[in-house]
Amino acid sequence: MLDQLGDSPTFVAPGSRVAGDLETLGPLVVCGSVRGDGRVGGALSMAAGSEWQGEVHAQAAVIAGRVTGRLVVEGKLEVGETAVIQADVVARTIAIARGAVIEGAVTVTSGHPVLRFSERRRSEESALREDSAIRKIAAGFAG
């Protein structure tokens, strides 16, 4: 996930809660919770266990957490197996992992069918490295 974000992502760290509207010019990584509307000028990445309540617009998105409200993605939306989306969803293309839950209207603007896939399990070592990297980066912003 980190290698797809590009430069200078904004982080909502694990355990953090943001209340109010949120706007970023670039990518956003959510590991905590957001309550409010959002505009993400890059890719939105939501970790398993993260939450967003409100309407969110992003250029692209990978969702593994919970979204309640409305989700609008200009490009590709990837919905992971741990995702629970209780929202209307609009995206150019959509890929949904087996096990993901979407409750709401789904609109694909490209006209392509929704792609279904099975997530490959990440190794425990890989998951620990990624979690550690996210925590280090988030701690650097807090300090």
C-alpha positions as a printed Julia matrix, in Angstrom:
143×3 Matrix{Float64}:
   0.0     0.0     0.0
   2.75    2.48    0.91
   4.47    2.13   -2.46
   1.29    3.28   -4.26
   0.8     6.51   -2.31
   3.37    8.76   -3.94
   4.8    11.79   -2.16
   3.84   13.24    1.22
   0.68   11.42    2.27
  -1.46   12.8     5.08
  -2.09   10.32    7.93
  -4.89    9.75   10.4
  -2.99    7.51   12.8
  -4.4     4.48   14.64
  -6.42    5.65   17.65
  -6.86    9.16   16.19
 -10.3    10.67   15.6
 -10.98   13.55   13.22
 -14.3    15.39   13.55
 -15.13   17.84   10.77
 -14.5    18.14    7.07
 -11.11   17.01    5.78
  -9.4    18.13    2.57
  -5.99   17.07    1.24
  -4.2    17.96   -1.99
  -2.48   14.57   -2.12
  -2.9    11.04   -0.8
  -4.51   10.21    2.54
  -3.96    7.15    4.76
  -6.65    6.53    7.37
  -5.87    4.12   10.2
  -8.15    5.86   12.75
 -11.58    7.4    12.29
 -13.04   10.38   10.46
 -16.49   11.88   10.99
 -17.25   14.49    8.33
 -17.03   15.01    4.6
 -13.76   14.73    2.7
 -11.99   15.64   -0.52
  -8.79   13.71   -1.24
  -6.67   15.07   -4.09
  -4.85   11.74   -4.44
  -5.36    8.14   -3.39
  -7.38    7.32   -0.27
  -6.14    4.26    1.64
  -8.22    3.02    4.56
  -6.74    0.29    6.74
  -8.71   -2.55    8.28
 -10.31   -1.21   11.44
 -10.5     2.38   10.17
 -13.81    4.23    9.85
 -15.22    7.13    7.83
 -18.69    8.58    8.39
 -19.68   11.14    5.77
 -19.33   11.84    2.08
 -15.83   11.34    0.69
 -14.45   12.13   -2.79
 -11.06   10.77   -3.91
  -9.02   10.31   -7.08
  -8.52    6.59   -6.32
  -9.2     4.45   -3.25
  -8.28    1.21   -1.51
 -10.77    0.5     1.28
 -10.22   -2.16    3.95
 -12.18   -0.39    6.73
 -15.73    0.87    7.21
 -17.38    3.69    5.21
 -20.83    5.03    6.05
 -22.39    7.75    3.86
 -21.31    8.25    0.24
 -18.1     7.32   -1.59
 -17.18    8.93   -4.93
 -13.95    7.88   -6.68
 -12.77    9.44   -9.95
 -10.62    6.44  -10.91
 -10.26    2.93   -9.52
 -11.87    1.76   -6.29
 -10.52   -1.41   -4.69
 -12.62   -2.86   -1.87
 -10.72   -5.28    0.37
 -12.14   -8.38    2.03
 -12.36   -6.66    5.45
 -14.28   -3.64    4.11
 -17.83   -2.8     5.15
 -19.34   -0.03    3.03
 -22.79    1.2     4.01
 -22.95    3.9     1.38
 -23.81    4.71   -2.18
 -20.67    4.17   -4.25
 -19.68    5.84   -7.53
 -16.37    5.01   -9.26
 -14.87    4.74  -12.74
 -13.85    1.11  -12.09
 -14.52   -1.12   -9.08
 -12.81   -4.28   -7.84
 -14.38   -6.06   -4.86
 -12.7    -8.82   -2.85
 -14.67  -11.82   -1.73
 -15.84  -11.19    1.83
 -16.3    -7.44    1.41
 -19.73   -5.99    2.22
 -21.35   -3.17    0.25
 -24.83   -2.03    1.25
 -25.97    0.74   -1.07
 -26.24    1.65   -4.74
 -23.11    0.95   -6.82
 -22.49    2.98  -10.0
 -19.58    2.25  -12.36
 -19.07    5.29  -14.6
 -16.79    3.55  -17.16
 -19.43    1.01  -18.12
 -17.05   -1.86  -17.25
 -18.39   -4.67  -15.06
 -17.46   -4.85  -11.39
 -14.39   -7.09  -10.97
 -14.54   -9.73   -8.22
 -11.3   -11.12   -6.8
  -9.82  -13.14   -3.93
  -7.18  -11.37   -1.88
  -3.86  -13.14   -1.61
  -2.78  -13.42    1.99
   0.16  -11.23    2.87
   2.85  -12.92    4.85
   2.85  -12.06    8.54
   6.33  -10.58    8.14
   5.18   -8.33    5.28
   2.15   -7.15    7.26
   4.31   -6.38   10.3
   6.8    -4.39    8.16
   4.0    -2.35    6.59
   2.31   -1.68    9.95
   5.66   -0.7    11.46
   6.4     1.66    8.55
   2.99    3.35    8.88
   3.44    3.79   12.64
   6.97    5.25   12.21
   5.8     7.73    9.59
   2.77    8.71   11.67
   4.97    9.11   14.79
   7.31   11.37   12.81
   4.41   13.69   12.0
   3.23   13.72   15.63
   6.67   14.58   17.02
